[in-house]
Each structure stands twice: as C-alpha cells, then as structure tokens.
Amino acid sequence: MKNINSGYIDDFNMILATDFYQLTMSAAYYQYNLENNINENDEKASFELFIRQYPKNRNYLIFAGLEQAIYYLLNARFTERTIEFLRKKEVFKNLDSSFYDVYLPNFKFKLNVWSMKEGDYFFPNEPIMRIQGPMIHAQLAETFLLNVINYQTLVASKASRVRNIAPNKVLLEFGTRRSHSPLAGVYAARASYIAGFDGTSNVIADLELGINSTGTMAHSFVQRFNSEIESFNTYYDIYKENSIFLIDTYDTEEGARKSCKFGNKIRGVRIDSGNLIDHAKKVRNILDKEGCDKVLIVASSDLNEYKIKEILDNKAPIDAFGIGTELATSRDDPTISGVYKLIEYNDAPKIKVSEEKLTYPGIKQIDRIFDRSGIFKEDILRLDEEFEVPNSKPLLIPIMMDGKLIYDLPKIDEIRQYYLKNMETLPKGYKVLKENHLFRLKISQKLESLTESLKGKYD
C-alpha cells in the first residue's frame, strides 16, 4: 500500500474527533442489530458528501483534503482508553457488554469510497465523495470527513481566486499564526499549494508534506539592533544571497536605500505596511537607480484577491505576495455548507425533502462534458446505474474497497499540476471575483423521475 501522509496527525488516534451523536447513533445501530440478529456486513448504507451552496462571490469550488480523509479511514481505531471512556458514559449504560469487549476493540472502517480527484473544480449539489458500507461505519465517518474536506476545500477555493488574479506572481501562504489551530495552519498550507501557491511560512508543512517553507524577518529583528543597517548587516552576514530585508520598520523608502548597500547580492526586500502601491513604485525606483535591478519586492499586510487585483491594476512592481489571515481563514466568507447525507440503504433510495434542502436520492455519478476545444461545457448528475453520458468524463472514481486502498494517491506536486492543468479548461467567466453563477446542474430524466416519485411518497 502506498505510504500516504496524514499531514501532522500521524501520532494521534482521531477516532473520537467526532460529534457525540455519531457515537450514540452507532451504539444504537449496534444494539438494534444485536437484538434483531442482523449481521452488519449484510448492510449497505450509502452516503454522499456535497456542498449545498457557494460561499460569497464564488463561482466554483476546488476539491481538497482527500488524502487526510483516507488516512483517517485507514488508521482510526478504538484504543483501550477510548473504549473505557465510552463505557463510563451514563448514556451508554444499557448497551450489551459485547459492544465494548468485542466490537470496538476490533473495529476498523470497512468502507467503499468513491471521490473526485483533489484539484477538481466542482459546483453546489454535486457529490464530491460517496461512502458505502455497514451503517455504523458509514455513519461514524461523517464528522471527520466533513471537517477535513470542508476546510481544505474552502481554503483551496480561496487560494484559486488569488492565483487567477495573479497568474505570473510568486504566491506564498503566510496564515499559520491566524489560522484556527496549528493543524489548520498545516492544512491551509496544503490546500493553498494544491491551488497554485508556491510556498508557505509553515515549517511542519515543509517537513511533513514537502511544501517549501520560506520567510524573511520580523520588525522585532530590526528593532533588536541599534540601527536598521546593523540589522541588515547581521542578517546578510548569515544568509548572504538568500537575504530578504524587511524595510518598513521605520521608513520604507529609507529602508530601501539602506538595502542598496548590498547591491544585487540580496534576494529581495519586503514591505508589510502602508500604501503598498505607492511604496512599491518608490522602492522599485530607488533600487533600479542604485543598480539593484535584480532585487525582488515582496509585499504582505492583510492581502486578499481584491487588494492584489487593485495592486496589479495600478501596475505596482511587486514580484511576490504573502497572503495570511485572509487566506487561512477565508475571511470574506469563512464557512462552507458541506453536508453528508444518506442516499440509499440496502438498495432502497432515500430522500430528504425539508424546505430548501432537497437531497437527490440514489447512488449517483457526475459526468463532465467539454466542448471540442477542451473547455468545460456542463456537468450532468445521473444515477450510477444509467449509461455513462457519451463523450464525457465521470468525476467520481473508486478510492477504497472493503476498507482497503485501491487507488494510488498522487503526491502533492502531482495534485498541484493536475489542478493547474484542470483550471485551463474552466471558462474565464467563472474566474471573476464577483458573483457570476453561470453553472446550471443538469439532472438526468431518470434521476428526476426517481426524485419526484419519492417526494410524492412523503407528501
């Protein structure tokens, strides 16, 4: 089996990284099966994970997080400590002792998983993962899968917008200190790299995932010394041609002049405050005038896709952008409406028909159709039993069967290249920063008929 990377959760058993009601439902299923002499291996519950609606101003989404989701499904176990913890919960007092003594110690996810590829673009109400197996297994997977997929998809989709705006600039993810946990910082680095970023400030992401970590210096480093030039001299003595000076601690343009002492021997200068457009133009002029034409200008300071567009529209000579808070938190809309719904149980299609939350029943597939020039045309949602749409590409592919990995999960650089090539097929109208919902999901006639028949059953 290919060695897959958890992304910083290797030493933690995450089986209880779930909502409590997943455990109460799972225990209830076990007790029900036991009392009714039902073998769970004869069950076949099917769930789909999908996004109900776009975050603000998004016109497409980027799928990310599959590798960590699969790592969980392959490795999560109930340890002696977690079992004893559950045994002591008052709510579980009526369970048969075999649940703790036999079932949980031997539990291992025995699931079939279909999924889109990481780096695929997709749209609301399209299944991005399908999970099949015994009811307890499929139910218990829900919370962790949603957590990992929702967050990485959210960040990857945000990062994709930034890359669309700045296709020829160096983009660096700087969000760890503002991400909502240390692990979220690693996931943000991973998701943004998949969506075309060039590196990260997160060192764990470099060690564990191979994403190049990079950084310059903080204002505190400059302040530590008696003068700005002393801080630059000290840094250069150690890092030589890899030096990037932070020049806005006191006076940005004066800091640029002092950096000119080193000529083209340094890699760059960074601006982290003020009017970036005005400062960048003045700094570039100073550098070029002093023969430092090879020195790069790096900009940070609460950047997002809107600010970067304004910077580029004003032709500010910035070579690289560090994007932190706005990316790692997806600040303009920090949530995504990912859901995990039962669509079939023992070959019987299931439907949810509450207000504004219709869930299409049955096991389904997404067929993607491109025009003659290879540009995305439309997606068709159909029942899996239907014939594949001619000249289309099915997006859900088998990943796991009976709890075993059958798909060679790609390395992160391969995922990134897949994303970049894939995005060339997405029309420009989808890539604008404002809401421009061109996509309309096409539903097969057979799926429409099944949906209507089940809706009528519950009217």
Summary of the structure (lengths in Angstrom):
residues: 459
radius of gyration: 25.7
end to end distance: 48.3
largest distance: 84.5
contacts: 1499
relative contact order: 0.15
helix: 42%
strand: 18%
